[in-house]
Each structure stands twice: as C-alpha cells, then as structure tokens.
Amino acid sequence: MSYTMDFIQPQDVREDDKAYAYTLADGAGFQVVSDPKSLLYIYGLQLDFSTALIGGGFNFTNPNATQTCGCGSSFAV
C-alpha cells in the first residue's frame, strides 16, 4: 500500500467520505478527507512535515504498519 495526497475540490468529496477539519493558530485551515476503506489502514496515523534539506517533507508514522519502505511512502499491514 502507499500513501497518496492530493488536492480535491469540495464538490469531489463523496457523502461517505470522512473529513477532518483543522484550524491553525493564524486562523488558516484545511481539511483531510479519506474514503472509509482507507481509514481502516491509517487509523492512528501521525503526519509530520519537515523543512530539513535532507529527509525533509512529509513523514508518516503509522501504528498499523507491519513493514515500511526506506522512503516512507509505502507500507504493509
């Protein structure tokens, strides 16, 4: 399995999708949307972002993963 993130338009969110809204300290906000099937595999996932030159970017910490790849973009359960 692999992690995929993309921008979607509000009209593309399905009725059975789960949306989580987040508001930042400066008042800006965003939503994370997932289909119900994928939630089974990412429940408890922690998503972090780093601006470091080496190893920077998004970092996924998934307590459900039994194996992960070296790049951190795929996993097995």
N, C-alpha and C positions, 0 to 999 in steps of 0.2 A: 504494500500500500504506500501511497505517497501523499504528502501534504500539498494542497493546491490553494492558493489565494488569488482572488481576482476582484475587480470592482464590478458591481452589478447595479443596474438601475432599479429604483423602488418597484416598478411595475413587474420586474422579473422575479420578485420574491413570491414563492408559492404559499398557499394557505397553510400547508402542513409544515413549512419550514419553521425552524426555531430561530428567533432573532434576540440577540443580547445587545442592549444599548449601553454605551459607555460615555461619560462626560468627563472631560479633562479639567484641570484646575482653572484654565483660562476661559472656560465656557465652551470650547470647541467639543464636538462629539462625533462619534461614529458608531456603527452597528456591525456586529459579527453575525453572519447568517449561515446556518448549516441545515442540510436536509436531515430528517430524523434517523435514517440509516447510518449516516456517518457519525452521528453523536454517540453511538454505541462504542465506537473505536477511539474517540477523542475526549470522552468524559474525564475530567480532571486535568486536562492538558494545560500546561503553562506556556504562554507565548511571551518571549522577551525580544527586545531589539537592542542591538549594539552598534555604535558608530566606529568601532575599532577598525584599523586598517587591515589587520589580519584576523580573520574569523568574525568579522562584523556582519550585520544583517539580522535576520530573524532566527531565533533559536527556539526549537520546540522541545519541551520536556513532557513526555507522555508516560504516565504511570502504567498504562495498559500495554505498552510495547514490550515484547519479549526479546526483540532484536532491533537494532537500528544500523543504518549505514554510516560510514565515516563522515559524510557530508551533512547528515542530519535531516535530509529531506524525504527519507523513506523509512518504513518500519514494518514489523510483523507483529501479530498478536496471537 
